[in-house]
Amino acid sequence: MAVRGRNVGLIGAGQLGGAIGAALLRAGTVAPGHVWVANRSGPAGELAGVPGVNWTADVERLAARCEVILLALPPAAGRPLRFAGAGRLAVSVMAGVRLDELTAISGGARVVRAMSS
């Protein structure tokens, strides 16, 4: 995924979202100032102490600033979520959430469903 120079948003900073975000930073794929994290409880997990990472509780704010958005939250929290993502790429690691649901969640973003094993 070529994201260098683009803003990447993580919705959810738990174990999986935090690990993916940290890996993107370690690999140099994205710089900390280009990472946005939406997490209701504020900075958490592996990304909490990384200087330059942008934190918000507002998913719409994140979506307005990011070209690539990773959905890394429990399906029960993700299904009711809605944001304006048209023109963006949304990648979901939510188990069992179908592409049509992801399209509704992301407001028409291009969606990819990816699962870890």
Backbone torsions as a table, in degrees:
resi	resn	phi	psi	omega
1	MET	NA	116.0	179.9
2	ALA	-86.0	107.1	-178.8
3	VAL	-125.3	-0.8	-177.8
4	ARG	-52.7	128.5	179.3
5	GLY	84.3	-2.4	178.3
6	ARG	-110.8	157.8	176.2
7	ASN	-85.2	133.1	178.9
8	VAL	-115.1	128.6	179.3
9	GLY	-108.8	138.2	175.5
10	LEU	-115.4	119.7	173.9
11	ILE	-100.7	104.3	-173.4
12	GLY	105.6	126.0	-178.0
13	ALA	-124.5	32.7	177.7
14	GLY	-74.7	-156.0	-176.0
15	GLN	-57.2	-51.7	-175.4
16	LEU	-73.2	-49.8	179.4
17	GLY	-61.1	-42.6	178.1
18	GLY	-63.8	-41.2	179.8
19	ALA	-66.1	-41.3	179.0
20	ILE	-66.4	-45.7	178.2
21	GLY	-60.2	-44.5	179.0
22	ALA	-63.3	-39.6	178.9
23	ALA	-65.2	-40.0	177.3
24	LEU	-61.1	-40.3	178.8
25	LEU	-68.6	-46.8	-179.7
26	ARG	-59.8	-38.3	-178.7
27	ALA	-76.0	-11.1	-177.9
28	GLY	76.9	14.7	179.8
29	THR	-68.4	-31.1	179.0
30	VAL	-145.5	143.5	178.1
31	ALA	-86.5	152.0	-178.0
32	PRO	-52.0	-38.9	-179.8
33	GLY	-66.8	-12.2	178.6
34	HIS	-102.9	7.6	178.0
35	VAL	-104.8	127.6	174.8
36	TRP	-117.1	136.7	178.6
37	VAL	-127.0	125.8	173.2
38	ALA	-102.5	117.3	-179.4
39	ASN	-145.8	122.7	-176.0
40	ARG	-56.8	-33.9	-176.1
41	SER	-95.7	12.2	177.7
42	GLY	84.4	-169.0	-177.8
43	PRO	-55.4	133.3	-177.3
44	ALA	-156.1	162.9	172.2
45	GLY	66.4	-156.7	-174.7
46	GLU	-59.6	-27.0	-175.5
47	LEU	-91.3	-9.0	-173.6
48	ALA	-57.6	-38.1	-176.7
49	GLY	-97.5	9.7	-177.7
50	VAL	-84.6	114.5	179.2
51	PRO	-62.3	138.8	175.7
52	GLY	96.0	-19.6	178.3
53	VAL	-68.4	135.9	-178.1
54	ASN	-92.6	127.3	-179.0
55	TRP	-114.1	142.1	176.1
56	THR	-152.6	157.0	171.3
57	ALA	-100.3	-4.1	-174.7
58	ASP	-99.4	104.9	-178.2
59	VAL	-63.1	-37.1	178.6
60	GLU	-63.3	-38.6	177.9
61	ARG	-62.7	-45.2	177.7
62	LEU	-60.5	-49.0	-177.1
63	ALA	-61.4	-34.1	179.9
64	ALA	-69.8	-21.9	-174.8
65	ARG	-105.0	-10.5	-171.6
66	CYS	-116.9	138.4	177.0
67	GLU	-86.5	-27.1	179.1
68	VAL	-124.9	130.6	-177.5
69	ILE	-127.9	124.9	176.8
70	LEU	-100.3	124.5	176.5
71	LEU	-96.6	106.7	-176.2
72	ALA	-130.6	68.8	-179.8
73	LEU	-140.3	164.9	-179.8
74	PRO	-61.1	144.1	-179.4
75	PRO	-53.0	-38.2	-179.6
76	ALA	-63.7	-31.0	176.9
77	ALA	-83.9	-29.1	-177.1
78	GLY	-80.5	-36.9	-175.7
79	ARG	-57.6	-42.6	179.5
80	PRO	-80.4	-8.6	-178.2
81	LEU	-66.6	141.9	174.7
82	ARG	-141.5	136.5	174.4
83	PHE	-151.2	158.8	-179.0
84	ALA	-84.3	97.0	-175.6
85	GLY	-115.3	9.8	-179.4
86	ALA	-54.4	135.8	-179.8
87	GLY	87.2	-1.8	-179.9
88	ARG	-111.6	169.6	174.5
89	LEU	-106.2	123.6	176.6
90	ALA	-112.0	125.2	178.9
91	VAL	-114.1	124.6	-177.9
92	SER	-110.7	135.8	170.4
93	VAL	-114.6	21.9	177.6
94	MET	-79.6	124.1	-178.8
95	ALA	-66.6	132.7	171.4
96	GLY	76.0	5.8	179.2
97	VAL	-93.1	117.2	-174.4
98	ARG	-72.2	161.0	179.6
99	LEU	-58.6	-39.8	179.7
100	ASP	-65.2	-35.5	176.1
101	GLU	-67.2	-40.9	179.0
102	LEU	-63.4	-37.3	177.1
103	THR	-63.1	-41.6	178.2
104	ALA	-67.0	-43.6	179.8
105	ILE	-59.6	-43.9	-171.8
106	SER	-92.7	7.2	176.1
107	GLY	63.3	34.3	175.7
108	GLY	91.3	14.4	175.5
109	ALA	-64.8	160.3	169.1
110	ARG	-69.8	128.2	-173.4
111	VAL	-118.4	145.4	175.9
112	VAL	-130.9	133.1	176.3
113	ARG	-104.4	118.3	-178.2
114	ALA	-128.9	136.1	-178.9
115	MET	-121.8	139.2	174.0
116	SER	-85.4	163.8	177.9
117	SER	-128.1	NA	NA
